[in-house]
Amino acid sequence: MNPNLFIMGAQKSGSTFLTFSLNQHPDISIVSLEDKTFEDPEYESYNGDFSHLDKIVSKKIYGLSRPNYFGEKKYQKRIKEHFPDSKIIISLRDPTKRAVSAYYHYMKYGIIPAKSPNFLIELFSKEFDNPKYGGYSDIKGYGLYHSLLQNIYQLFDKKNVKIVKFDDLISSNSSRIFENIFKFLDLENIELSKPQKKLQKSQYNYKRYLFNNIYFHKKYEYDSKFKKMYSLPYKEMSRYNQIYFNIFTKISSVLFENSKDDIISKEILRYINRFYLEDIKKLKTIVDFDIDEWIENYRDL
């Protein structure tokens, strides 16, 4: 069976939680690990052969999840070319909060240099330009939801695209949201259990990530544009690098065991929100849920 569902993001907007929740349905199987097939640097080498995605799945829905697919039209085109009738689910989160989360996520894995949260004001200024680190453009661009959705709707039939709000997914009334998702997937509604673990949350501590940069290069590799990180399997690391990485991982855990998250000032949040303001206003005209708080929450800061 080939995939007929793609969870495309948005990045840092609950894709892992959505995958966990949907996998509880007896007619759904979504690969738990994020699939990178359509952004593989060696994509052309597949020559249209995606047999590695063809799984023996005795379910009605076989899905793949990769938040980055929402942010890049070329990946969407590849999916459209080979799986044109697939259904798409996209979860959207307050873009201001998403940007802060993405900023720390990219620092955590060394994709961008570790800097204090004050740098976010420079990052979201109109004059900012740093072509060396493509991750900066992703942090900003992946939150321009209205613009990104135009790409999606150009390629996929709107009836095959479901947009949900992250806050609704994790609310006390989430059963209604999942009922609508199951209806979208032509499946019977079921009651879902809550996850035992808390939602993933990046630690907002740039000093820890600055320290981590000492040893992360032993395990992670990066593309030429510093937009993506590739983790080396532990078994493929040299014995020296394994020891080096393990020692510094333990040191980092001890040094920052009781460290607190950085304080993200009101000024920073207000500045980021202004960057997204016009896109949010346009987004309001095409989604069927309320996003007024994505503006109102920052108006009086």
C-alpha positions as CSV (number, residue, x, y, z in Angstrom):
1,M,0.0,0.0,0.0
2,N,1.3,3.5,-0.9
3,P,0.8,6.5,1.4
4,N,-2.6,8.3,1.0
5,L,-2.2,10.8,3.9
6,F,0.5,13.4,4.5
7,I,0.8,15.4,7.8
8,M,2.8,18.4,6.5
9,G,3.2,20.5,9.5
10,A,3.4,23.3,10.3
11,Q,6.8,23.0,11.8
12,K,6.7,23.1,15.7
13,S,2.9,22.9,15.6
14,G,2.1,19.5,17.1
15,S,2.7,17.1,14.2
16,T,4.1,14.5,16.6
17,F,1.1,14.8,18.9
18,L,-1.3,14.6,15.9
19,T,0.5,11.5,14.7
20,F,0.2,9.8,18.1
21,S,-3.4,10.7,18.3
22,L,-4.5,9.5,14.9
23,N,-2.5,6.3,15.2
24,Q,-5.0,5.2,17.9
25,H,-7.6,4.7,15.2
26,P,-7.8,1.1,14.1
27,D,-7.9,2.1,10.4
28,I,-4.9,4.5,10.5
29,S,-1.2,3.8,10.3
30,I,1.1,6.8,10.3
31,V,4.9,6.1,10.3
32,S,6.0,7.4,13.7
33,L,9.4,8.6,12.4
34,E,9.3,11.6,10.2
35,D,9.7,10.7,6.5
36,K,12.4,12.7,4.6
37,T,12.0,11.0,1.2
38,F,10.8,14.1,-0.7
39,E,13.5,16.4,0.7
40,D,16.3,13.8,0.3
41,P,19.3,15.5,-1.3
42,E,19.6,12.3,-3.4
43,Y,15.9,12.5,-4.4
44,E,16.6,12.3,-8.1
45,S,18.4,9.0,-7.6
46,Y,15.0,7.4,-6.9
47,N,14.1,7.8,-10.5
48,G,10.4,7.7,-9.6
49,D,10.8,4.4,-7.7
50,F,9.2,4.8,-4.2
51,S,8.8,1.1,-3.5
52,H,10.5,1.7,-0.1
53,L,7.3,3.6,0.8
54,D,5.0,0.7,-0.3
55,K,4.2,-1.1,3.0
56,I,2.0,-4.0,3.8
57,V,-0.6,-2.1,5.8
58,S,-4.0,-3.5,6.6
59,K,-5.5,-0.1,7.2
60,K,-7.6,2.3,5.2
61,I,-5.2,5.1,5.9
62,Y,-1.4,4.9,5.5
63,G,0.3,8.2,6.4
64,L,3.6,9.9,6.4
65,S,4.5,12.9,8.5
66,R,7.1,15.7,7.8
67,P,6.5,19.3,9.0
68,N,9.1,20.7,6.6
69,Y,6.9,19.7,3.6
70,F,4.5,22.6,4.3
71,G,7.3,25.1,3.9
72,E,8.7,24.1,0.6
73,K,6.8,24.0,-2.6
74,K,9.2,21.8,-4.4
75,Y,8.6,19.0,-1.9
76,Q,4.8,19.4,-2.4
77,K,5.2,19.2,-6.1
78,R,7.1,15.9,-5.7
79,I,4.3,14.5,-3.5
80,K,1.7,15.7,-6.0
81,E,3.5,14.1,-8.9
82,H,3.5,10.6,-7.4
83,F,0.6,10.6,-4.9
84,P,-1.8,13.2,-6.4
85,D,-5.0,12.0,-4.6
86,S,-3.5,11.9,-1.1
87,K,-5.1,13.8,1.7
88,I,-3.2,16.5,3.5
89,I,-3.5,17.6,7.2
90,I,-1.8,20.7,8.4
91,S,-1.8,22.0,12.0
92,L,-1.3,25.7,12.5
93,R,0.0,27.3,15.7
94,D,0.2,31.0,16.7
95,P,3.1,32.0,14.3
96,T,4.7,34.2,17.0
97,K,5.0,31.3,19.4
98,R,6.0,29.0,16.6
99,A,8.9,31.3,15.6
100,V,10.3,31.4,19.1
101,S,10.0,27.6,19.4
102,A,11.7,27.1,16.0
103,Y,14.5,29.5,16.9
104,Y,15.5,27.4,19.9
105,H,14.9,24.2,18.0
106,Y,17.4,25.3,15.3
107,M,19.9,26.3,17.9
108,K,19.5,23.0,19.8
109,Y,20.8,21.1,16.8
110,G,23.4,23.6,15.7
111,I,21.7,24.6,12.5
112,I,22.1,28.2,13.4
113,P,24.5,29.8,15.9
114,A,23.4,30.0,19.5
115,K,22.5,33.6,20.4
116,S,20.4,35.3,23.1
117,P,16.6,35.8,22.4
118,N,17.4,39.5,21.9
119,F,18.7,38.5,18.5
120,L,15.2,37.7,17.4
121,I,14.5,41.4,17.0
122,E,17.4,41.7,14.5
123,L,16.3,38.4,12.8
124,F,12.7,39.7,12.2
125,S,13.8,43.1,10.9
126,K,13.3,43.9,7.2
127,E,17.0,44.6,6.8
128,F,18.2,41.2,8.1
129,D,20.0,39.1,5.6
130,N,22.4,36.2,6.3
131,P,22.6,33.8,3.4
132,K,25.1,31.5,5.1
133,Y,22.4,30.2,7.5
134,G,19.3,29.2,5.6
135,G,17.7,28.2,8.8
136,Y,17.0,31.8,9.6
137,S,14.7,32.2,6.5
138,D,12.9,29.0,7.6
139,I,12.2,30.3,11.1
140,K,10.6,33.4,9.6
141,G,9.0,32.0,6.4
142,Y,7.5,28.8,7.8
143,G,5.1,31.0,9.8
144,L,3.6,32.9,6.8
145,Y,0.7,30.5,6.7
146,H,-1.5,32.3,4.2
147,S,1.3,32.5,1.7
148,L,2.2,28.8,2.2
149,L,-1.4,27.6,1.9
150,Q,-1.7,29.3,-1.5
151,N,1.0,26.9,-2.7
152,I,-0.8,23.9,-1.2
153,Y,-4.1,24.9,-2.9
154,Q,-2.5,25.4,-6.2
155,L,-1.4,21.8,-6.2
156,F,-4.0,19.9,-4.2
157,D,-7.8,19.9,-4.4
158,K,-9.1,21.8,-1.4
159,K,-11.5,19.0,-0.5
160,N,-8.4,16.9,0.2
161,V,-6.8,19.5,2.5
162,K,-7.7,19.8,6.2
163,I,-6.4,22.7,8.3
164,V,-6.6,22.5,12.1
165,K,-5.6,24.8,14.9
166,F,-2.9,23.5,17.2
167,D,-4.6,24.9,20.4
168,D,-7.8,23.1,19.5
169,L,-6.0,19.8,19.2
170,I,-4.7,20.0,22.7
171,S,-7.8,21.6,24.3
172,S,-10.3,19.9,26.6
173,N,-12.8,19.9,23.6
174,S,-10.4,18.2,21.2
175,S,-12.8,15.3,20.7
176,R,-14.9,17.5,18.4
177,I,-11.8,18.4,16.3
178,F,-10.7,14.7,15.9
179,E,-14.3,13.8,15.0
180,N,-14.0,16.3,12.1
181,I,-10.6,14.8,11.1
182,F,-12.0,11.3,11.0
183,K,-14.9,12.5,8.9
184,F,-12.4,14.2,6.6
185,L,-10.7,10.8,6.3
186,D,-14.0,9.0,5.7
187,L,-13.5,7.0,8.9
188,E,-15.7,6.1,11.9
189,N,-15.3,8.4,14.9
190,I,-13.6,6.9,18.0
191,E,-12.8,8.2,21.4
192,L,-9.1,8.9,21.8
193,S,-7.0,8.5,25.0
194,K,-4.8,11.3,26.2
195,P,-1.0,10.9,25.8
196,Q,0.8,9.8,28.9
197,K,3.8,12.1,28.2
198,K,3.7,15.8,28.0
199,L,3.9,17.5,24.7
200,Q,7.4,18.0,23.3
201,K,8.9,21.3,24.4
202,S,12.3,22.7,23.5
203,Q,14.3,24.1,26.4
204,Y,14.7,27.8,25.8
205,N,18.3,28.1,27.0
206,Y,20.7,29.5,24.4
207,K,23.7,29.2,26.7
208,R,23.1,25.4,26.9
209,Y,23.0,25.2,23.1
210,L,26.1,27.4,22.8
211,F,27.9,24.8,24.9
212,N,26.4,21.9,22.9
213,N,28.0,23.3,19.8
214,I,31.3,22.1,21.2
215,Y,30.4,18.5,20.5
216,F,27.3,18.3,18.3
217,H,29.4,18.2,15.1
218,K,30.4,14.7,16.1
219,K,26.9,13.4,15.6
220,Y,25.2,15.9,13.2
221,E,25.9,16.9,9.6
222,Y,24.3,19.8,7.8
223,D,23.4,20.7,4.2
224,S,25.3,23.4,2.4
225,K,22.7,26.0,3.1
226,F,22.4,25.2,6.9
227,K,18.7,24.6,6.6
228,K,18.7,21.0,7.6
229,M,20.4,18.7,10.0
230,Y,21.1,15.0,9.5
231,S,21.8,12.8,12.5
232,L,24.5,10.1,12.1
233,P,23.4,6.7,13.4
234,Y,25.3,6.1,16.7
235,K,26.7,2.8,15.4
236,E,28.2,4.6,12.4
237,M,30.1,7.1,14.5
238,S,33.8,6.3,15.2
239,R,34.6,5.0,18.6
240,Y,36.4,8.2,19.4
241,N,33.4,10.4,18.4
242,Q,31.1,8.1,20.5
243,I,33.2,8.6,23.6
244,Y,33.6,12.4,22.9
245,F,29.9,12.8,22.4
246,N,28.9,10.8,25.4
247,I,31.3,12.7,27.8
248,F,30.1,16.1,26.7
249,T,26.4,15.0,26.8
250,K,26.9,14.1,30.4
251,I,28.7,17.3,31.2
252,S,26.0,19.4,29.6
253,S,23.3,17.5,31.6
254,V,25.1,18.3,34.8
255,L,25.9,21.9,34.0
256,F,22.4,22.8,32.9
257,E,20.4,20.5,35.1
258,N,18.8,23.3,37.1
259,S,19.0,26.0,34.5
260,K,16.0,28.1,33.7
261,D,14.5,29.0,30.4
262,D,15.5,32.4,28.8
263,I,13.0,35.2,29.3
264,I,11.4,36.2,26.0
265,S,10.5,39.9,26.5
266,K,7.2,41.5,25.5
267,E,9.1,43.7,23.1
268,I,10.5,40.6,21.3
269,L,7.1,39.0,21.0
270,R,5.5,42.2,19.8
271,Y,8.2,42.7,17.2
272,I,7.8,39.1,15.8
273,N,4.0,39.5,15.8
274,R,4.2,42.6,13.7
275,F,6.1,40.6,11.1
276,Y,3.2,38.2,10.7
277,L,0.3,40.6,11.2
278,E,-0.7,41.1,7.6
279,D,-0.4,37.4,6.8
280,I,-2.6,36.5,9.8
281,K,-5.3,39.0,8.6
282,K,-5.3,37.3,5.2
283,L,-5.4,33.8,6.9
284,K,-8.5,34.8,8.8
285,T,-10.4,34.9,5.5
286,I,-9.7,31.2,4.5
287,V,-9.7,29.2,7.8
288,D,-12.8,28.1,9.6
289,F,-11.5,28.7,13.1
290,D,-10.9,31.8,15.2
291,I,-7.4,33.2,15.2
292,D,-8.1,36.6,16.6
293,E,-5.9,35.9,19.7
294,W,-2.9,35.6,17.4
295,I,-3.2,39.4,17.1
296,E,-5.0,40.4,20.3
297,N,-2.5,38.6,22.6
298,Y,0.2,41.0,21.5
299,R,-1.7,44.3,21.0
300,D,-1.2,45.6,24.6
301,L,2.3,44.2,25.3
